[in-house]
Every structure is written in structure tokens, then in C-alpha cells.
Amino acid sequence: MMTSSIDRKFDTGYVYTDRQTKAKYVWLKYRDILAGRILDVGADACHLREHLPSETHYCGIGLGGRVDRVVDLERSPLPFPDRSFTSVLCLDVLEHVDNIHAVFDEVCRVSQKYVIVSLPNAWVDFYNMLRRGDYRPDQPMKFYGLPVEPPPDRHKWFFCPEEAERFVRYRAEKNGMRIVQEDYEGTANEGSGWRGMVKTWARRILMRPDLAVKNLYAGTLWVVLERK
């Protein structure tokens, strides 16, 4: 259920560049459903708290950063009762855990009404590196390479937007949630004008014809779920 910029329920023109500005993006885009009790899974420094009204109960959990409560998502379920939060956020977190299916289910379990999930497009990072990235044999690709020393952070899943959409839709249905909105941060096409025409021509010649354009150009997938 992809939505255009015209029929989006949640939208903002604000562009984020790091974790702090992402919190502002989230607030500007989703503030209509960020009230009551909010759980932020993988909250880092809990930047979202800065934007919430004082009457909102906010809890940020995770392993690193300055969270309210340390929780290891790989080792235990979320330490909260069923449906104990109005809205639950899980932003750019699932791709970092081995038990991605179980964590997604847990996020849905503790939500009373809404879940907001974001998932990156690993394919676009790899594609851009091949096309014009700063590649060197001694410089592993961020999150996916093989550094000579253990990295502080890495992604454990390598998936494209089509897989991410299919995963969210299936597990949302399984957990009694419905999708309110799916959209991408950033462009999901090859662009316009002669540059877009050249990209389209090159892709059709060099790659398989059934490859969805968004797999190579879309940014982060953002999804809002609502309990049925």
C-alpha cells in the first residue's frame, strides 16, 4: 500500500541528516499519533523526548547511547506488558538484530494502537558505491563490509525495499495490525530529464527487466501500523 505525496496522512518537507535531526523529522511527520505513552526502541540519546509535550510519557530503550532503560533485544523480550504503550517506534533498528522476526512481533505486542517502523534500503547503498562511491579495497562498506577488527555497529540483514515491504505486511497481519501508510524518505525513481532517461536506458540494458526501480533508488522505508 504505497502512498503518493498527495494522499499521505503523515508527511513533512523536513530533511534529516543524523540521529538528532531524525528525531525532529519524526516529530514533524508523526506528531498526530505521538501522544500518551511512547516507547522508543533503540532510542540512542532519546532525542525525540526534546520534541514531545511535557504530558507525554516517553521511554527510550536500547543498549547504547543515553537510554532510559537498558534492554538487549537479542537476549530477551521487551520487558513490558501487552499493549502498554500508545505508540511504539522502532527506527533503523531491526536490521541490526539477528532475531528480527521476534523483535518485530514484540514491538507489535506492546503497542496499544500504533507502531512506526523504518527500514533502510541496503541495495541502494551498495549500488551507489558501485556507481560512484569512494571504494577502496582497504575500506569496507559501511555496515556490511568485513573490517579487520570487530566493528562497533553493523547490519545483520541485507534486503531490498520489496523484501522489506513484504516482511512488514506479513508480520503486521500476523500480529493483528494494519498498514496505515508506507512511504520512502528520498526519491524512489530514476529522476527526470535526460539524466533519468539515460539511467532508465542503462538499467534496462545492463540489468534484468523485472528489477523494480525502487530497489536501486529508494531511500529508507517508513511504515505506520495501527492495531485492528
Helices and strands as residue ranges (DSSP letters): H 19-30, G 31-33, E 37-41, G 47-51, E 57-62, E 69-70, E 85-91, G 94-96, H 100-109, E 111-119, H 122-132, H 161-174, E 177-184, H 193-206, H 214-217, E 221-227
